[in-house]
Amino acid sequence: MFSLSEHIKETIDRVDGYQTGTLVVEGLKVSLLQSDNTEIQLDESYVVEVRNGNEYMAVTIEQCIGQKTKEGWPLLAGLYARVKKSYDRKYSL
């Protein structure tokens, strides 16, 4: 169960335009499991950040797949994450 402060942090993330949930890593597939049990397939077009205490760490899809525990499990799987589509903006003058 989320505490009130955790709920507030998640609300702020959503207001900032992020989709939030639990990071899922299965083989070479990385996704975000949202609170309504929908899954978003993630690829390099997403900015992925996982919460480490009170700080966010930006991670790549390769890091999600490649970082493992000593026992061989995906290290980042199960962490609270926020994601947002990344748009490469090029402005012409």
N, C-alpha and C positions, 0 to 999 in steps of 0.2 A: 504494500500500500504506500502510495506517495504521501510524503508530508506536505504541509501547506507550502513550504519554501520550494520544494521540488516542483509542485504544480505551478507556482508562480514563474519559476525559471522556464518551464516548458511553454507556458503561455507567452512569455516574452519572446522565446525562439520562434513561435508561430507568428506572432505579430511582426517579427523581423523578416518574415517570408520563408522560413525554413519549414520543411516537413520533418517530423520528429518520430522517434521510435527506437527499437532495439536492432542493433546491427546483427545480421545473420550471414554467416560464411559457411557455404556448403561446397566443398571441392573448389572449383574455379568460379563459382557463382557468389556474388555479394548482393545482398538486398537489405532493405529496411522494413522491418515488421512494425506497422503502425498499431495504435491502440484499438482500432476497429478490426484488427486481424487482416487487413489488406497488406500486400507486399509490393514494394517498389523495387524492380530490378535496377541495380546501380551499375553505371559504367563510368568511363573517364569524363563524360559530359557533366557529371555531378561534382560539386564541392562537398566533401564528406568531412565532418568534424565529430570526434568522439569526446565525451566529457571525462576528464581525469580529475576527480575531486571537484574543485570549483573553476577549473580552467578547461578550455577547449583545445584539442590538438587536431590540426588538419592532417588527414591521412589520404593516401592514394589507394586505389583499388588493389594495386600490386602489394602494398603494405598490408592491407586487410587479408589478402590471401597468403602472403609469404611469412608474416610474423607468427611464430608458433611458440607454444609453451614447451617446456622441457619434455613433456610427454607427447608432443606432436599435435596438440589441439590448436585451433586458430586463437591467437592471443586476444584479438579485438572482438571476437564474437560475443554477443550478449551484453555489450556495453550500450549505454544510452548514446544515441547519435542524432545529429541534425544534418540534413542535406538540403542542397539548393542546386538547381540547374545553373551551370556556369555558361555564360554567354561571352564569347570573344567579341568584344565591341571594337569595331574599327570605324573611326569617324573620318569622313572626308571633308576637307575644307573647300 
